[in-house]
Amino acid sequence: MKKVFLALACVLILASCTESNSNNNKKTADNQQVEASAADAVDDTLDVDGYINRARWYLANQKVGNAIRDINSALSIDGKNVDALLILADIYYALGDQDNILLTLNKATEIDPMDSRPVVKLAELSFLQGNTNMANAYIDKALELKSINPQAYYMRGVICLSKNDTVQALKQFMKSRNQDDSFFDPVIQIANIYAAQRNPIAQDYYNLAIEMEPDNYSTYYDLAMYLQDNGNPEKALEIYDTLDVRMPGNYQILFNKGYVNLVYLNEYDKAIEEFDKALEVDPKSVDALLNKGVAYEQKGNYSQAKSIYLQILKGNPNYQLAIDALFRIGE
């Protein structure tokens, strides 16, 4: 039940760097509506900004082919548009084409050497390629070009975190957060760092992250994990119940509901019920089956527990936890 501390999905800045400098990554509701409407339109006579906005919307909604079409249309009108090139770099990120990411970002820096955004993305690319020294050098350059640069500080925080330097990582994420209070990624990273330290401030940052992105269910999950591990399993279970309604049939949520009932609340019948639901989703889950056996064992139903442990060993003869469980109940 350990939380993944640094997920690559949280590392990538991607579209957050593709906004123009003038709006500083802050979209109004009107802009979002324009993008959504543009994405549904059949009009292929848009101006450059129209194609860029529609490509951005397509990319955010994982319609990569449509995004490619529109960004090519934008670049056919203005081949030196840095915003369009940044979207193109994001498309190459989605496709995993690192060579063309590099070519596209280098072209963007040649067109506008004073724009820090492609430099930050070059730092990100270097980091993904395992070259943290080069990544830090790009971040230094980006900060020279633009000192108010939340994406650069965020990326530096990610690099520090990859080196297990949580003190410096926290400082960098805080700088990023202070420079742009609408930037979600540093908030969730700060929350995760505090959660790993069992610092109650983590709950404040998770709640802030939920306010910022109320439909981001992974934040609710992280908050529930923090709560169950820090003395509030009832509240954690409430969150899991809410997520179960919003995301029915999610194995991890069902498993966690079983785990909380088993380990923290001693509600063994409820735990068995939740593990059964998890096994309906993933019948091959040894973890859910083992914990179901533990629940029966805690109930004193040793014959049912033994049957489950033997079932596990039939498919996994060397599964030590099941062997230990049989030894524990005297079999």
C-alpha positions in Angstrom: 0.0 0.0 0.0 2.8 2.4 -0.7 2.2 5.5 -2.8 4.2 6.0 -6.0 6.2 9.0 -5.0 7.3 10.3 -8.4 5.1 9.4 -11.3 6.5 10.2 -14.7 3.0 11.5 -15.7 3.5 14.3 -13.1 6.9 15.1 -14.4 6.0 16.1 -17.9 5.1 19.7 -18.3 3.9 19.3 -21.9 1.0 21.6 -22.7 1.6 23.8 -19.7 4.5 25.4 -21.5 2.7 25.9 -24.7 0.7 28.9 -23.7 1.8 32.2 -25.0 3.8 34.5 -22.7 1.0 37.0 -22.6 -1.5 34.8 -20.8 1.1 33.1 -18.6 -0.6 29.7 -18.7 -3.9 31.0 -17.4 -6.9 30.2 -19.6 -10.3 31.8 -19.0 -13.5 29.9 -19.2 -14.2 31.8 -22.5 -10.9 30.6 -24.0 -11.7 27.0 -23.0 -15.1 27.3 -24.6 -13.6 28.6 -27.8 -11.2 25.7 -27.9 -13.9 23.2 -27.3 -16.1 24.7 -30.0 -13.2 24.9 -32.4 -12.5 21.2 -31.8 -16.0 20.3 -32.8 -16.0 22.6 -35.8 -15.6 21.5 -39.4 -14.2 24.9 -40.5 -10.7 24.4 -42.0 -10.2 28.1 -42.8 -9.1 29.1 -39.3 -6.3 31.6 -38.7 -3.1 30.5 -37.0 -4.4 31.0 -33.5 -7.5 29.1 -34.3 -5.5 26.1 -35.5 -3.2 26.3 -32.5 -6.1 26.4 -30.0 -7.9 23.5 -31.7 -4.7 21.5 -31.9 -4.1 22.1 -28.2 -7.6 20.9 -27.4 -7.2 17.8 -29.6 -3.9 17.0 -27.9 -5.4 17.4 -24.4 -8.1 15.0 -25.4 -5.7 12.5 -26.9 -6.7 13.0 -30.5 -3.2 13.2 -31.7 -3.9 12.7 -35.4 -6.3 15.7 -35.4 -3.7 17.7 -33.5 -1.1 17.0 -36.1 -3.4 18.1 -38.9 -4.2 21.4 -37.3 -0.7 22.2 -36.1 0.6 21.5 -39.7 -2.1 23.9 -40.9 -0.9 26.5 -38.5 2.7 26.1 -39.5 1.8 26.2 -43.2 0.6 29.7 -42.5 3.4 30.8 -40.2 6.3 28.4 -40.1 8.1 30.6 -37.4 5.3 30.6 -34.9 6.9 29.5 -31.6 3.5 28.6 -30.0 2.8 26.2 -32.9 6.2 24.6 -32.6 5.8 24.1 -28.9 2.5 22.3 -29.6 4.3 20.2 -32.2 6.9 19.3 -29.6 4.1 18.2 -27.3 2.7 16.0 -30.1 6.1 14.4 -30.5 6.2 13.8 -26.8 2.9 12.0 -27.1 4.4 9.9 -29.9 7.6 9.2 -28.1 9.7 10.7 -31.0 12.6 12.2 -29.1 14.6 13.1 -32.2 11.9 15.3 -33.6 11.2 16.8 -30.1 14.8 18.0 -30.1 14.7 19.3 -33.7 11.5 21.2 -33.1 12.6 22.8 -29.8 16.0 23.8 -31.3 14.1 25.4 -34.2 11.9 27.3 -31.7 15.0 28.6 -29.8 16.6 29.7 -33.1 13.4 31.7 -34.0 13.2 33.4 -30.7 16.3 33.0 -28.6 14.7 35.1 -25.8 11.8 32.8 -25.3 12.4 30.6 -22.2 9.6 28.1 -22.9 11.4 25.8 -25.4 14.5 25.9 -23.2 12.5 24.5 -20.3 11.2 21.8 -22.6 14.8 21.0 -23.6 15.5 20.6 -19.9 12.6 18.2 -19.6 13.9 16.2 -22.6 17.4 16.0 -21.2 16.0 14.8 -17.9 13.9 12.1 -19.6 17.1 11.0 -21.4 18.9 10.7 -18.1 21.1 13.7 -18.5 20.4 15.7 -15.4 23.5 17.9 -15.8 22.3 19.1 -19.2 18.8 19.5 -17.8 20.0 21.8 -15.0 22.1 23.8 -17.5 19.0 24.4 -19.6 17.1 25.5 -16.5 19.8 27.9 -15.6 19.5 29.4 -19.1 15.7 29.6 -18.9 15.9 31.4 -15.6 18.4 33.9 -17.1 15.9 34.6 -19.9 13.0 34.8 -17.5 13.3 34.9 -13.7 9.6 34.6 -13.1 9.5 31.1 -14.5 7.3 28.6 -12.6 7.8 25.8 -15.1 11.6 26.1 -14.8 11.5 25.9 -11.0 9.1 23.0 -11.2 11.4 21.1 -13.5 14.3 21.7 -11.2 12.2 20.3 -8.3 11.5 17.2 -10.3 15.2 16.7 -10.9 16.0 17.2 -7.2 13.2 14.7 -6.4 14.7 12.1 -8.7 17.9 12.4 -6.7 16.0 12.0 -3.4 16.9 15.5 -2.4 13.4 16.3 -1.0 14.6 19.4 0.8 15.7 21.1 -2.4 12.8 19.7 -4.3 10.4 21.2 -1.8 12.1 24.6 -2.1 11.9 24.5 -5.9 8.2 23.4 -6.0 7.4 26.2 -3.5 9.1 28.7 -5.8 7.1 27.4 -8.7 3.9 27.6 -6.6 4.6 31.1 -5.4 5.2 32.4 -8.9 2.0 30.9 -10.3 -0.7 30.0 -7.9 -2.8 28.4 -10.7 -0.1 25.8 -11.6 -1.4 22.5 -10.3 1.7 20.2 -10.6 3.9 21.8 -7.9 0.9 21.7 -5.5 0.5 17.9 -5.8 4.2 17.4 -5.6 4.4 19.4 -2.4 1.5 17.4 -1.0 3.2 14.1 -1.9 6.5 15.2 -0.2 4.7 16.1 3.0 2.7 12.9 2.9 5.9 10.8 2.7 7.1 12.7 5.7 3.8 12.1 7.5 3.5 15.9 7.9 -0.2 17.0 8.4 0.4 19.9 6.1 0.0 17.3 3.3 -3.7 17.3 3.9 -3.9 21.1 3.3 -2.1 20.8 0.0 -4.2 17.8 -1.2 -7.3 19.8 -0.4 -5.9 22.8 -2.3 -5.1 20.5 -5.3 -8.7 19.2 -5.2 -10.0 22.8 -5.2 -7.8 23.5 -8.3 -8.8 20.4 -10.2 -12.0 18.9 -8.7 -12.3 16.3 -11.4 -8.8 15.0 -10.9 -9.7 11.7 -9.1 -6.1 10.7 -8.5 -5.7 13.5 -6.0 -8.7 12.2 -4.0 -7.0 8.8 -4.0 -3.7 10.3 -2.8 -5.6 12.1 0.0 -7.4 8.9 1.0 -4.0 7.0 1.1 -2.6 9.7 3.4 -5.6 9.7 5.7 -5.6 5.9 6.1 -1.9 5.8 6.9 -2.2 8.7 9.4 -5.0 7.8 11.7 -8.2 8.6 9.9 -9.3 5.5 8.1 -13.0 6.4 8.4 -12.5 9.5 6.3 -10.3 7.6 3.9 -13.1 5.1 3.4 -15.6 7.9 2.8 -13.3 9.2 -0.1 -12.9 5.7 -1.5 -16.7 5.2 -1.4 -17.1 8.5 -3.3 -14.5 7.4 -5.9 -16.2 4.0 -6.2 -19.4 5.8 -7.3 -17.6 8.0 -9.7 -15.3 5.3 -11.0 -17.2 2.0 -10.7 -15.2 -1.2 -11.2 -11.9 0.3 -10.4 -9.7 -2.5 -8.9 -7.4 -0.4 -6.8 -10.3 1.5 -5.1 -12.1 -1.7 -4.3 -8.9 -3.3 -3.0 -8.2 -0.3 -0.8 -11.7 -0.4 0.6 -11.1 -4.0 1.6 -7.7 -3.1 3.0 -9.0 -0.3 5.2 -11.8 -2.5 6.5 -9.4 -5.3 7.2 -6.4 -3.6 8.6 -7.7 -0.4 10.2 -11.4 -1.0 11.1 -11.4 -4.7 11.8 -14.6 -5.0 9.7 -13.8 -8.4 8.3 -17.1 -9.2 6.6 -17.0 -5.8 4.8 -13.4 -6.5 3.9 -14.3 -9.9 2.3 -17.1 -8.2 0.4 -14.8 -5.6 -1.1 -12.0 -8.1 -1.9 -14.6 -10.2 -3.7 -15.6 -7.2 -5.8 -11.9 -6.5 -6.5 -11.5 -10.2 -7.6 -14.5 -9.8 -10.0 -12.5 -7.0 -11.7 -9.1 -8.9 -11.6 -9.7 -12.6 -10.9 -5.9 -13.2 -10.9 -5.1 -10.8 -8.2 -3.1 -12.7 -5.6 -3.0 -9.7 -3.3 -6.8 -9.5 -3.1 -7.1 -13.2 -2.6 -4.4 -13.3 0.1 -6.1 -10.4 2.0 -9.5 -12.1 1.7 -7.8 -15.2 3.3 -6.5 -13.0 6.1 -10.0 -11.6 6.7 -11.3 -15.1 7.1 -8.4 -16.0 9.4 -9.2 -12.9 11.6 -12.8 -14.0 11.8 -11.6 -17.4 13.1 -12.8 -19.2 10.0 -9.6 -21.1 9.5 -10.9 -23.7 7.1 -12.0 -21.0 4.6 -8.7 -19.2 5.1 -6.8 -22.5 4.5 -8.7 -23.1 1.3 -7.8 -19.7 0.0 -4.1 -20.0 0.9 -4.0 -23.4 -0.8 -5.7 -21.9 -3.9 -2.9 -19.3 -4.0 -0.2 -21.9 -3.7 -1.7 -24.0 -6.5 -0.9 -21.3 -8.9 2.1 -19.8 -7.1 3.9 -22.7 -5.3 6.6 -20.4 -3.8 4.4 -17.5 -2.7 5.9 -17.0 0.7 3.1 -15.0 2.3 0.6 -17.9 1.7 3.2 -20.4 3.0 3.6 -18.2 6.1 -0.2 -18.0 6.5 -0.6 -21.7 6.4 2.2 -22.1 9.0 0.5 -19.4 11.1 -2.8 -21.3 11.3 -1.0 -24.6 12.0 -1.3 -26.2 8.6 
